[in-house]
Amino acid sequence: MKNLSTELKVGAFSLVILALLTYMTFKVGGFEWIEKKGYVLHAEFKNIGGLEDKTKVKVAGVDAGVIEKIELKNGRASLIIRVSEHVVLYSDASVSIKATGLLGDSYLEIKIGSQKPQLKDGDTIKNVVELVDMDDLVRNLSVVASNINSLTSSLNEAIGTPEGKGALKESVMNIKDITVRLKETIAVNDKKLRDVLDNINNLVAQLKDIVEKNKEPLTATVENIRDFSASLKTEGPDLVSNLSKSAKELKQMIEENRPAIKSATESIDTISKKIAQGEGTLGKLVKDDRLYESVNRAAEGVNKTISAVDRFKTFITFQGDYLTKPKDSKGQFYVTLQPTPEKYYIIGIIGDPVGNVKTTTTITNGVTVKEDKIEKKIEFTAQFARRFKDIAVRGGITENTFGIGGDYFFINDKAKLSADVWDFSNDEENAKNPHVRVGVDYFVFKNIFVSAGADNVLNKKWRGAYVGAGLKFEDEDFKYLFGTLPKIPTR
């Protein structure tokens, strides 16, 4: 550098400064030195506000391209947008005009979207959010202000007088009283309202289930009714004509046999008089007091039998539960024989989903694997129960083993809290303790109830919850069948 002349140094320094200024000029002006990168998209606006060429394009606030060119096509602003190649846009992408502040520069905001396919070079962004026109907004606000002014004038005319103010004050006080009373009513009946809503939801779910299960029979029934209506419409006049003809024939037959009917009536009257006077076998039976006493004793015996039958009640229960362990259903059928309100017998058949559990052990590559194979089993229950007011105790056979249980009835017998314990010998597979089941039954309707609780509480492997529903009804035919059985003498 020592050998360079001063002029040469000044010239070299000037060239470097000139190169830097040229680079900065092109950089600030947005001119590209090399081939442009990214891909081109199109968008059309009714009004672009203050957008210009080389305006920045942002995605989520980050620079993602520029507006290369703005053209006017068919009265709309057509934008040519160059998007950076690393930015991926989808077919439901949207574009809008934003500002960096109240008085800041405008820029183009793009939301990338999520619906495939991706936008490629030359595609058009169809979801365009137009810029709000301030002139239209001011005009709309002016109209709204005018309407508010008219409304205010009307209200002033209506309630501006002393009478109107008094009526408005009275209305407000009435609304306040209604609100206070409504709040008190809701607070008092909150639980009842929740219960009613829960019952309605359960009813809707049950009706939906019934309709879904019986969709085909209901459709067939409607079709049969429609066919019957059509046949009645076509054959109705003939049916009425036949009925009228039959009535005329019946009337004619009665007219023809009137003397015979009269003679038969007189004969019946004569026989009745003879019986009343004690003549003949029937007359003697009617007049004999011993026959009356025998019939009276027989009637008393029949009355006692009928009374016993009326007291004897039979209930049939169908119940289905879903067990969270082992994630299977459990079906139950019970017949309850109740000679008196305080004493009853329970006989049941249960389909136990874990009736049999077989454990198989396999060794693979030195690893021991145990697998449980669960099989359903039919089991039986036979219990004797005794009720003391709202509490009942039970004992006997529960699912093929000795068991005991208790029930607590509340809400006028609509709900029942039950607890059962059986399998004291731990016969169930993987059971180290007796089988304990605790749950609640609630009658949504007279014969329909829902059930929920905890099952096999003391055994960790099968411990879980259960939910279910069932039907319980009194079988009148079954009751009278028992009433017709011959009485076995005790003496």
C-alpha positions in Angstrom: 0.0 0.0 0.0 3.0 2.3 0.5 3.8 2.2 -3.2 0.3 3.2 -4.2 -0.2 6.9 -5.0 -2.6 9.0 -3.2 -4.8 9.4 -6.2 -5.1 5.6 -6.6 -6.1 5.2 -3.0 -8.8 7.9 -3.3 -10.1 6.3 -6.5 -10.3 2.8 -4.9 -12.0 4.2 -1.8 -14.6 6.0 -4.1 -15.3 2.8 -6.0 -16.0 0.9 -2.8 -18.3 3.6 -1.5 -20.1 3.7 -4.9 -20.6 -0.1 -4.8 -22.0 0.1 -1.3 -24.4 2.9 -2.2 -25.5 1.0 -5.3 -26.2 -2.2 -3.3 -28.1 -0.2 -0.6 -30.2 1.6 -3.3 -31.3 -1.7 -4.9 -31.9 -3.2 -1.5 -34.1 -0.4 -0.2 -35.9 -0.1 -3.5 -36.7 -3.8 -3.6 -34.8 -4.6 -6.8 -33.6 -8.1 -7.2 -30.1 -8.9 -8.4 -30.6 -12.4 -9.2 -33.5 -14.6 -10.2 -36.5 -14.1 -8.0 -37.3 -16.8 -5.5 -40.7 -18.2 -4.3 -43.9 -18.6 -6.2 -46.6 -16.3 -7.5 -50.2 -16.1 -6.4 -53.1 -13.8 -7.4 -55.8 -12.1 -5.4 -58.5 -9.5 -6.3 -59.9 -6.7 -4.0 -62.7 -4.1 -4.5 -60.5 -1.6 -2.6 -56.9 -2.0 -1.6 -56.6 1.3 0.5 -53.0 2.3 0.7 -51.3 -0.8 -0.7 -48.6 -0.2 -3.3 -46.1 -2.2 -5.3 -43.4 -3.9 -3.1 -45.6 -3.8 -0.1 -44.7 -6.6 2.3 -46.8 -9.7 2.7 -46.9 -11.3 6.2 -48.0 -14.6 7.6 -48.7 -14.6 11.4 -46.8 -11.3 11.6 -43.7 -12.6 9.9 -42.5 -11.4 6.4 -43.4 -14.0 3.8 -43.2 -12.2 0.5 -44.0 -8.9 -1.4 -46.6 -7.6 -3.7 -44.9 -7.5 -7.1 -47.5 -5.7 -9.1 -51.0 -4.1 -8.8 -53.2 -3.9 -11.9 -56.8 -2.7 -12.5 -59.0 -5.4 -14.1 -62.8 -5.0 -14.6 -63.0 -2.3 -11.9 -61.2 -4.5 -9.3 -57.6 -4.3 -8.0 -55.7 -7.4 -9.1 -52.6 -8.2 -7.0 -49.7 -10.3 -8.1 -48.1 -11.7 -4.9 -44.7 -13.4 -4.7 -44.7 -15.7 -1.6 -41.5 -17.1 -0.2 -40.8 -20.7 -1.2 -40.7 -22.0 2.3 -44.3 -20.8 3.0 -47.0 -23.4 2.4 -50.5 -22.2 1.7 -53.7 -24.3 1.2 -56.8 -24.0 -0.9 -58.8 -22.4 2.0 -56.1 -19.7 2.7 -57.5 -16.2 3.1 -55.9 -12.7 2.4 -56.8 -9.3 4.0 -55.4 -5.8 4.3 -54.0 -4.9 7.7 -52.3 -1.8 9.2 -49.3 -1.7 11.6 -51.1 0.9 13.8 -53.8 3.6 13.6 -51.5 5.7 11.4 -49.1 3.0 10.3 -48.3 1.5 6.9 -50.6 -1.1 5.4 -49.5 -4.6 4.6 -51.1 -7.8 3.2 -51.9 -10.5 5.8 -52.3 -14.1 4.6 -53.7 -17.0 6.7 -52.4 -20.3 5.5 -55.5 -22.4 5.9 -55.6 -26.2 6.4 -57.6 -27.8 3.6 -55.7 -29.6 0.9 -54.5 -29.3 -1.9 -51.7 -26.8 -1.5 -51.6 -23.7 -3.6 -49.0 -23.7 -6.4 -47.5 -21.1 -8.7 -50.1 -19.2 -10.6 -53.1 -20.1 -8.3 -55.6 -17.5 -7.0 -56.5 -17.0 -3.3 -60.3 -17.1 -3.4 -61.0 -16.1 0.3 -60.6 -12.4 0.3 -61.5 -10.2 3.3 -62.4 -6.8 1.9 -61.2 -3.6 3.5 -63.9 -1.7 5.4 -64.9 1.5 3.5 -64.8 4.3 6.1 -67.3 6.4 4.0 -69.8 3.6 4.0 -69.2 3.1 7.7 -69.8 6.8 8.5 -73.0 6.7 6.4 -74.3 3.6 8.3 -73.4 5.3 11.6 -75.3 8.4 10.5 -78.4 6.3 9.7 -78.1 4.4 13.1 -77.8 7.7 14.9 -80.9 9.0 13.1 -82.9 5.9 14.1 -81.7 6.2 17.7 -82.8 9.9 17.7 -86.2 8.8 16.5 -86.5 6.1 19.1 -85.4 8.5 21.8 -88.1 11.0 20.7 -90.8 8.2 20.7 -89.7 7.1 24.2 -89.8 10.6 25.5 -93.3 11.1 24.1 -94.4 7.8 25.7 -92.9 8.0 29.1 -92.0 11.6 29.5 -95.3 12.5 31.1 -95.9 12.0 34.8 -98.3 9.2 34.1 -95.8 7.4 31.9 -93.0 7.8 34.5 -95.3 6.4 37.2 -96.3 3.4 35.0 -92.6 2.8 34.2 -91.6 2.9 37.8 -94.4 0.6 38.8 -93.4 -1.8 36.0 -89.8 -1.8 37.2 -90.9 -2.5 40.8 -93.1 -5.4 39.5 -90.2 -6.9 37.5 -88.0 -6.6 40.6 -90.6 -8.4 42.8 -91.0 -11.1 40.1 -87.3 -11.6 39.9 -87.0 -12.0 43.7 -89.8 -14.5 43.8 -88.4 -16.3 40.8 -85.0 -16.5 42.5 -86.6 -17.9 45.7 -88.7 -20.4 43.7 -85.6 -21.6 41.8 -83.5 -21.9 45.0 -86.3 -23.9 46.7 -87.0 -26.2 43.7 -83.4 -26.4 42.3 -83.0 -30.1 43.2 -86.5 -30.9 41.9 -85.8 -29.2 38.6 -82.6 -31.1 38.2 -84.3 -34.3 39.0 -87.1 -33.5 36.4 -84.5 -32.7 33.8 -82.5 -35.9 34.5 -85.8 -37.9 34.2 -86.6 -36.2 30.9 -83.1 -36.9 29.6 -83.5 -40.6 30.7 -86.9 -40.8 29.1 -85.7 -39.3 25.8 -82.8 -41.8 25.8 -85.1 -44.7 26.5 -87.6 -43.7 23.9 -84.9 -43.3 21.4 -83.5 -46.7 22.2 -87.0 -48.2 22.0 -87.7 -46.6 18.6 -84.3 -47.7 17.3 -84.9 -51.3 18.4 -88.5 -51.4 17.1 -88.0 -49.4 14.0 -89.0 -52.2 11.6 -92.1 -53.3 13.6 -93.3 -49.7 13.9 -92.9 -49.2 10.2 -94.8 -52.4 9.4 -97.6 -51.3 11.8 -97.9 -47.9 10.1 -98.1 -49.7 6.7 -100.8 -52.1 8.0 -102.8 -49.1 9.3 -102.4 -47.4 6.0 -103.5 -50.5 4.1 -106.5 -50.9 6.4 -107.5 -47.3 5.9 -107.3 -47.7 2.1 -109.4 -50.9 2.2 -111.9 -49.3 4.5 -112.2 -46.4 2.1 -112.8 -48.6 -0.9 -115.0 -51.2 0.9 -116.7 -49.0 3.5 -120.0 -48.5 1.6 -120.3 -52.2 1.1 -119.7 -52.8 4.8 -122.4 -50.3 5.9 -124.8 -51.8 3.4 -124.2 -55.4 4.8 -124.7 -54.2 8.4 -127.9 -52.5 7.5 -129.2 -55.6 5.7 -128.3 -57.8 8.7 -130.2 -55.5 11.1 -133.3 -55.7 8.9 -133.1 -59.5 8.7 -132.7 -59.7 12.5 -135.7 -57.5 13.1 -137.8 -59.6 10.7 -136.8 -62.8 12.5 -137.8 -61.3 15.9 -141.2 -60.3 14.4 -141.8 -63.8 13.0 -141.0 -65.5 16.3 -142.7 -63.1 18.7 -145.5 -65.7 19.7 -142.8 -68.3 20.5 -140.8 -65.9 22.5 -143.9 -64.9 24.5 -144.8 -68.5 25.2 -141.2 -69.2 26.4 -141.4 -66.2 28.7 -144.7 -67.4 30.3 -143.2 -70.9 30.8 -140.1 -69.4 32.6 -142.5 -67.4 34.8 -144.5 -70.5 35.8 -141.3 -72.4 36.7 -140.1 -69.5 38.8 -143.4 -69.5 40.8 -143.2 -73.2 41.4 -139.6 -72.9 42.7 -140.6 -70.1 45.0 -143.5 -72.2 46.4 -141.1 -75.1 47.2 -142.3 -77.5 44.5 -139.9 -79.9 42.8 -136.3 -80.6 43.5 -135.1 -77.0 42.9 -137.9 -75.6 45.1 -136.9 -77.9 48.0 -133.3 -76.9 47.7 -134.2 -73.2 47.7 -136.5 -73.6 50.8 -134.1 -75.8 52.8 -132.2 -73.8 55.4 -129.5 -76.4 55.6 -128.6 -75.7 52.0 -128.3 -72.0 52.8 -125.9 -72.7 55.7 -123.8 -75.0 53.5 -123.6 -72.4 50.7 -122.8 -69.7 53.3 -119.9 -71.7 54.7 -118.6 -72.5 51.2 -118.8 -68.8 50.4 -116.8 -67.9 53.5 -114.2 -70.5 52.5 -114.0 -69.0 49.0 -113.7 -65.5 50.5 -110.8 -66.5 52.6 -109.1 -68.2 49.7 -109.6 -65.1 47.5 -108.3 -62.8 50.3 -105.2 -64.9 50.6 -104.7 -64.7 46.8 -105.1 -61.0 46.9 -102.5 -60.7 49.6 -100.1 -62.9 47.7 -98.0 -60.8 45.3 -95.7 -62.0 42.6 -93.1 -59.7 41.0 -91.0 -60.4 37.9 -87.7 -58.5 37.4 -85.5 -58.3 34.3 -82.2 -56.4 34.8 -79.1 -55.8 32.7 -75.9 -54.3 34.1 -72.6 -53.3 32.4 -69.5 -54.1 34.5 -66.4 -51.9 34.0 -64.4 -55.0 35.2 -64.3 -57.2 33.1 -66.0 -54.8 30.6 -68.9 -57.1 30.0 -72.6 -57.2 30.6 -74.5 -59.2 33.3 -78.1 -60.4 32.8 -80.4 -61.1 35.8 -83.9 -62.5 36.1 -85.7 -62.6 39.4 -89.1 -63.9 40.6 -90.2 -62.4 44.0 -93.0 -64.3 45.9 -94.5 -62.0 48.6 -97.1 -63.7 50.8 -97.2 -60.7 53.1 -95.8 -57.1 53.0 -93.2 -58.0 55.6 -92.0 -61.4 54.2 -91.0 -62.4 50.7 -88.9 -65.0 48.8 -86.5 -64.2 45.9 -85.6 -66.7 43.2 -83.2 -65.7 40.4 -81.1 -66.7 37.5 -77.9 -64.8 36.7 -75.6 -64.8 33.7 -72.2 -64.1 35.4 -69.6 -62.8 32.9 -66.8 -64.1 35.1 -68.3 -67.4 36.1 -65.3 -69.4 35.0 -61.8 -68.0 34.6 -59.1 -70.3 33.3 -55.5 -69.2 33.6 -53.0 -70.5 31.0 -49.2 -70.1 31.4 -46.9 -70.0 28.4 -43.1 -69.6 28.3 -41.6 -67.9 25.3 -37.9 -67.2 25.1 -37.6 -67.6 28.8 -40.5 -65.1 29.5 -43.5 -66.5 31.4 -46.9 -65.1 30.2 -50.1 -65.8 32.1 -53.4 -65.3 30.2 -56.9 -65.4 31.7 -59.7 -66.9 29.6 -63.1 -65.7 30.9 -66.2 -67.7 30.3 -69.8 -66.8 31.2 -71.7 -69.1 33.6 -75.4 -69.5 34.6 -75.8 -69.1 38.4 -78.8 -69.3 40.7 -80.0 -67.2 43.7 -82.6 -68.2 46.3 -83.1 -65.9 49.3 -85.6 -65.3 52.1 -86.2 -61.7 53.0 -87.8 -59.9 56.0 -88.7 -56.3 56.0 -88.9 -53.9 59.0 -90.4 -50.6 57.9 -87.8 -49.1 55.5 -85.1 -51.8 56.1 -85.0 -55.3 54.8 -82.5 -58.1 55.5 -81.9 -61.1 53.2 -80.2 -64.4 53.4 -79.7 -67.6 51.5 -78.0 -68.6 48.2 -76.5 -65.8 46.2 -75.0 -66.8 42.8 -74.4 -70.5 43.8 -72.8 -69.6 47.2 -74.1 -68.6 50.7 -74.7 -64.9 50.9 -76.4 -62.2 52.9 -77.7 -58.8 52.0 -79.7 -55.7 53.2 -81.8 -53.0 51.6 -82.8 -49.5 52.7 -85.9 -48.1 51.0 -86.5 -44.3 50.7 -88.4 -41.8 48.6 -91.6 -43.8 49.2 -89.9 -47.0 47.8 -88.9 -45.3 44.6 -85.2 -45.7 45.5 -83.3 -48.5 47.2 -79.8 -48.7 48.6 -78.6 -52.3 48.6 -75.5 -54.2 49.9 -74.8 -57.9 49.2 -71.9 -60.2 50.4 -71.4 -63.7 49.2 -68.6 -66.2 48.3 -67.2 -66.3 51.8 -65.1 -69.4 50.8 -63.4 -67.4 48.0 -64.4 -69.8 45.2 -64.2 -67.1 42.5 -61.0 -67.1 40.5 -58.3 -64.7 41.8 -60.5 -63.8 44.8 -58.9 -63.4 48.1 -61.9 -61.9 49.9 -65.7 -62.3 49.7 -67.7 -60.7 46.8 -69.2 -57.4 48.0 -71.6 -55.4 45.9 -73.1 -52.0 46.8 -75.5 -50.0 44.7 -78.6 -47.9 44.3 -81.8 -48.6 42.3 -84.1 -45.7 41.3 -87.5 -46.1 39.6 -87.7 -43.6 36.8 -91.2 -44.8 36.1 -93.6 -47.2 37.8 -92.0 -50.3 36.2 -88.7 -49.0 34.9 -85.6 -48.4 37.1 -81.9 -47.6 36.7 -79.1 -49.0 38.7 -75.5 -48.0 39.6 -72.9 -48.9 42.1 -69.6 -50.7 42.9 -69.0 -54.4 42.4 -66.5 -56.8 44.0 -65.1 -54.1 46.2 -62.7 -56.2 48.2 -61.0 -57.9 45.3 -58.5 -55.7 43.4 -58.5 -57.8 40.2 -62.2 -57.6 39.5 -63.1 -54.4 41.4 -65.1 -51.9 39.4 -68.3 -50.0 38.9 -71.5 -51.0 37.2 -74.5 -49.3 35.6 -77.7 -50.8 34.3 -81.4 -50.7 34.0 -84.3 -53.0 34.3 -88.1 -53.8 34.3 -90.1 -54.8 37.3 -93.8 -55.7 37.2 -96.4 -57.7 39.0 -97.7 -60.6 37.0 -101.4 -60.9 37.7 -101.7 -64.2 35.7 -98.9 -65.7 37.7 -100.5 -64.6 41.0 -103.9 -66.1 40.1 -102.1 -69.3 38.9 -100.8 -69.7 42.5 -104.2 -68.9 43.8 -105.8 -71.9 41.9 -103.3 -74.4 43.4 -105.0 -76.9 45.8 -104.6 -76.1 49.5 -102.6 -78.7 51.4 -104.2 -79.5 54.7 -102.0 -79.0 57.8 -104.1 -81.2 60.1 
